């Protein structure tokens, strides 16, 4: 009987020890299960390259191929506009479109015709709002020193902004050798956001210009999101050539947080807009409870 009592006591102590050892493991498993239940999945974006950057926290919230060097198409026009504005040229000066302003790279169509005369300010607005290539070409052609001088200034400014993987060869974005990365484009957007003229032009939904003979032409912003009241956009620019796919950069507020969104290499007419909405829904729904994620 004495031996049985000792054995029972020993078995009891072993049981308590086993429970003590198991408790931390059980707690760890519970913690992992709780974390998994609150895990935020990265949005499934169809753009080949994407980046979402939190301006206030100075951190990347989402990145996909953000260091890949790729053609950026008409996103180029943001840099062209900054160089034009930095030169402090008279915005009311009238400029007439010439044969030189025609697209030499892609043969793209334009509603703007040779002989049309607009102010430099109007050309700047159309280059940004409607992504008019002839407007951007005319702005560069009439820059002191001409188009080559503009391109040189664009590359110089890119270096000054720390855009180490960016290079420009033309002011319109039609040339496929105008390249950058998503990380560099965040720097471009934040710099362009400081120019009121760029901010206003890129966030205007539509604009009418007088083209003479009592005629007006109506131009719409190439980013339909600027006409959507659900979006609070501070800067926007689209781009497209066959080598780049469809591109979009925006500075916007989502859930009260200022962010820069970069979407490159999108295929499908509505893919970049769809991706922008997917990012927004992801941020509004669950991002506040999660750490930054990478895809």
Buried (B, 14 or more C-beta within 10 A) or exposed (E): EEEEEEEEEEEEEEEEEEEEEEEEEEEEEEEEEEEEEEEBEBBEBBBBBBBBBBBEEEEBBBBBBBEBBBBBBBBBBBBBBBBBBEEEBEBEEEBEBBEBBBBEBBEEEBEBEEEBEBBBBBBBBBBBBBBBBBBBBBBBBBBEEEBEBBBEBBBEBBEEBEBEBBBBBBBBBBBBEBBBBBBBBBBBBBBBBEBEBBBEBBBBEEBEBEBEEEEEBEBBBBBEBBBEEEBEBBBBBBBBBEBBBBBBBBBBEBEEBBBBBBBBBBEEEEBBBBBBBBBBEBBEEBBEEBEBBEE
